[in-house]
């Protein structure tokens, strides 16, 4: 059964067959620091988000002053005080990165960039930025705290959902949320009879039988929904559940901020799996973990918005 995405992009809303209405769930990470006078000493290490290894031989441009990391990924620079410091990181072995560093009295800086070796940027852009359906790629969208998932126990007509389907659905949500957040969030699932409040999102069971999908979901929208068209033939797993666990995982991926990919082995591939279940691939897990280490609004290829601060920077230099 096909799940086809149809995205309409406006100034504030993204709508798709599997993913409608895109909106920020919370504000970006912020870090406040007191103003500094005189220069600061910038020291620290650049490490790979995908692996944690130090990245030697990359270049940091700090307010127009350029320095390179050594073989251990370390750097040291005295620079005029600025709050924030806008740092651009480039190199043949990384995906270009731009971050904001808030000047503070911390001793060291740890900056992350994506190591380019073996990393599929085009696939990352599909999953995280919806590059298969919109241009230019979208800013990153994700949750800043674990959303509560309100799992309805009856359909929209008030008919109870069988216990086995509810159990399969809840288990898939609980298992998949940590996978799609790089272990950052665990799922808090509450079974309810009515739609949940605006904080979190609600899983609903619809009687409609659209021709092109088994389910649909809002993209990382606080107060949003996942709708399962559970009476439609071919959407369930015979004798197990009225909705495939693989479909539950797919829609949860949308709810956590991700889009369709073109790899048929992916959970985020926009067609239902013939098997009852399938877990996110290693590549999907890696890309989700990277996305959940970046602030909301991170732009292609890896540029943080001015409002997002890295909460560590170097020491104040005394006069």
MOMOHU-V71759 format. One record per residue. RES is the residue in one letter. SS is DSSP state (alpha for helix, beta for strand, coil for the rest). OMEGA is omega in radians with two decimals (NA if undefined). BURIAL is # if it has 9 or more other ideal C-beta (glycine too) atoms within 8 Angstrom, else .. Layout:
RES:SS:OMEGA:BURIAL + RES:SS:OMEGA:BURIAL
//
This chain:
X:coil:-3.04:# + X:beta:2.98:. + X:coil:-3.01:# + X:coil:3.13:# + X:coil:3.06:# + X:coil:-3.04:. + X:coil:3.01:# + X:beta:-3.02:. + X:beta:3.02:. + X:coil:-3.13:. + X:coil:-3.03:. + X:coil:-3.01:. + X:coil:3.00:# + X:beta:-3.08:# + X:beta:3.07:# + X:coil:3.11:# + X:coil:3.07:# + X:coil:-3.00:# + X:beta:-3.14:# + X:beta:3.01:# + X:coil:-3.10:# + X:coil:3.14:# + X:coil:-3.13:# + X:coil:3.08:. + X:coil:3.14:# + X:coil:3.11:. + X:coil:3.11:. + X:coil:3.00:# + X:coil:3.10:# + X:coil:3.12:. + X:coil:-3.13:. + X:coil:3.06:. + X:coil:-3.11:. + X:coil:3.13:. + X:coil:3.11:. + X:coil:3.01:# + X:coil:-3.12:. + X:coil:-3.07:. + X:beta:2.98:. + X:beta:3.08:# + X:beta:-3.10:# + X:beta:3.12:# + X:beta:3.13:# + X:beta:-3.05:# + X:beta:2.99:# + X:beta:-3.12:# + X:beta:3.13:# + X:beta:3.01:# + X:coil:3.14:# + X:coil:3.07:# + X:coil:3.11:. + X:coil:-3.10:. + X:coil:3.07:. + X:beta:-3.09:# + X:coil:3.10:# + X:coil:3.06:# + X:coil:3.04:# + X:coil:-3.03:# + X:beta:3.09:# + X:beta:3.03:# + X:beta:-3.09:# + X:beta:-3.13:# + X:coil:3.10:# + X:coil:3.09:. + X:beta:-3.00:. + X:beta:3.05:. + X:beta:-3.13:# + X:beta:3.03:# + X:coil:3.09:# + X:coil:-3.07:. + X:coil:3.10:. + X:coil:3.14:. + X:coil:-3.05:# + X:beta:3.10:# + X:beta:3.12:# + X:beta:-3.13:. + X:beta:2.95:# + X:beta:-3.07:. + X:beta:3.08:# + X:beta:-3.11:. + X:coil:3.06:# + X:coil:-3.13:. + X:coil:0.09:# + X:coil:2.95:# + X:beta:3.10:# + X:beta:-3.03:# + X:beta:3.05:# + X:beta:-3.07:# + X:beta:-3.12:# + X:beta:3.10:. + X:coil:-3.11:# + X:coil:-3.07:. + X:coil:-3.13:# + X:beta:2.89:# + X:beta:-3.07:# + X:coil:-3.03:# + X:beta:3.04:# + X:beta:-3.12:# + X:beta:3.02:# + X:beta:-3.14:# + X:beta:3.13:# + X:coil:-3.09:# + X:coil:-3.08:# + X:coil:-3.12:. + X:coil:-3.13:. + X:coil:-3.04:# + X:coil:-3.05:. + X:coil:3.10:# + X:beta:2.98:# + X:beta:-3.12:. + X:beta:3.13:# + X:beta:2.98:# + X:beta:-3.14:# + X:beta:3.05:# + X:beta:-3.03:# + X:coil:-3.06:# + X:coil:3.12:. + X:coil:-3.11:. + X:coil:-3.11:# + X:coil:-3.10:. + X:alpha:-3.12:# + X:alpha:3.11:. + X:alpha:3.09:# + X:alpha:3.12:# + X:alpha:3.07:# + X:alpha:-3.00:# + X:alpha:-3.01:# + X:alpha:-3.00:# + X:alpha:3.11:# + X:coil:-3.07:# + X:coil:3.10:# + X:coil:-3.02:. + X:coil:3.12:# + X:coil:3.07:# + X:coil:-0.01:. + X:coil:3.13:. + X:coil:-3.07:# + X:coil:2.96:# + X:coil:3.14:# + X:coil:3.14:# + X:coil:3.12:# + X:coil:3.10:# + X:coil:3.09:# + X:coil:3.04:# + X:coil:-3.10:. + X:coil:3.11:# + X:coil:2.98:# + X:beta:3.11:# + X:beta:3.13:# + X:beta:-3.09:# + X:beta:-3.13:# + X:beta:-3.10:# + X:coil:3.09:# + X:beta:3.11:# + X:coil:-3.03:# + X:coil:3.03:. + X:coil:3.11:. + X:coil:3.13:. + X:coil:-3.14:. + X:beta:3.03:. + X:coil:-3.08:# + X:coil:-3.04:. + X:alpha:-3.10:. + X:alpha:3.10:. + X:alpha:3.11:# + X:alpha:-3.13:# + X:alpha:3.13:. + X:alpha:-3.13:# + X:alpha:-3.14:# + X:alpha:-3.14:# + X:alpha:3.13:# + X:alpha:3.12:# + X:alpha:-3.11:# + X:alpha:-3.13:# + X:alpha:-2.96:. + X:alpha:-3.12:# + X:alpha:3.07:# + X:alpha:3.13:# + X:alpha:-3.09:# + X:coil:3.06:# + X:coil:-3.14:# + X:coil:-3.13:# + X:coil:-3.08:. + X:coil:-3.07:. + X:coil:2.95:# + X:coil:-3.10:. + X:coil:3.00:# + X:beta:-3.06:. + X:beta:3.08:# + X:beta:3.08:# + X:beta:-3.02:. + X:beta:3.08:# + X:coil:3.11:. + X:coil:3.13:. + X:coil:-3.12:. + X:coil:3.11:# + X:coil:-3.02:. + X:coil:3.11:. + X:coil:-3.05:. + X:coil:3.06:# + X:beta:-3.01:# + X:beta:3.02:# + X:beta:-3.10:# + X:beta:3.13:# + X:beta:-3.04:# + X:coil:3.11:# + X:coil:3.11:# + X:coil:3.14:. + X:coil:-3.14:. + X:coil:-3.03:. + X:coil:-2.92:. + X:coil:-3.10:. + X:coil:3.02:# + X:coil:-3.06:# + X:beta:3.05:# + X:beta:-3.07:# + X:beta:2.96:# + X:beta:-3.14:# + X:coil:3.03:# + X:coil:-3.08:# + X:coil:3.10:# + X:coil:-3.04:# + X:coil:-3.12:. + X:beta:-3.06:# + X:beta:2.81:# + X:beta:3.10:# + X:beta:3.04:# + X:beta:3.09:# + X:coil:-2.82:# + X:coil:3.12:# + X:coil:-3.09:. + X:coil:-3.14:# + X:coil:3.08:. + X:coil:-3.11:. + X:coil:-3.10:# + X:coil:3.09:# + X:beta:-2.98:# + X:coil:3.10:. + X:coil:-3.09:. + X:coil:-3.03:. + X:beta:3.08:# + X:coil:3.08:# + X:coil:3.14:# + X:coil:3.06:# + X:alpha:3.12:# + X:alpha:3.09:# + X:alpha:3.07:# + X:alpha:-3.13:# + X:alpha:3.13:# + X:alpha:-3.11:# + X:alpha:3.05:# + X:alpha:3.06:# + X:alpha:3.06:# + X:alpha:-3.09:# + X:alpha:3.14:# + X:coil:3.00:# + X:coil:-3.01:# + X:coil:-3.01:# + X:coil:-3.10:# + X:coil:3.04:# + X:beta:-3.11:# + X:coil:3.14:. + X:coil:-3.07:# + X:coil:3.13:. + X:coil:-3.08:. + X:coil:2.94:# + X:coil:-3.11:# + X:coil:2.98:# + X:beta:-2.94:# + X:coil:3.02:# + X:beta:-3.09:. + X:coil:3.07:# + X:coil:3.06:# + X:coil:3.08:. + X:coil:-3.13:. + X:coil:-3.04:# + X:coil:3.04:# + X:coil:3.13:. + X:coil:3.02:. + X:coil:-3.14:# + X:coil:3.11:# + X:alpha:3.14:. + X:alpha:3.08:# + X:alpha:3.13:# + X:alpha:3.14:# + X:alpha:-3.08:# + X:alpha:3.07:# + X:alpha:3.13:# + X:alpha:3.09:# + X:alpha:-3.14:# + X:alpha:-3.12:# + X:coil:2.97:# + X:coil:-3.12:. + X:coil:3.14:# + X:coil:3.00:# + X:coil:3.12:# + X:coil:3.06:# + X:coil:-3.02:# + X:beta:3.13:. + X:coil:-0.05:# + X:coil:3.13:. + X:coil:-3.04:# + X:beta:3.12:# + X:coil:3.07:# + X:coil:-3.12:# + X:coil:-3.09:. + X:coil:-3.06:. + X:coil:-3.07:# + X:coil:2.89:# + X:beta:-2.97:# + X:coil:3.10:. + X:coil:2.98:# + X:coil:-2.88:# + X:coil:-3.00:# + X:beta:2.99:# + X:beta:3.08:. + X:coil:-3.12:# + X:coil:3.12:. + X:coil:NA:.
//
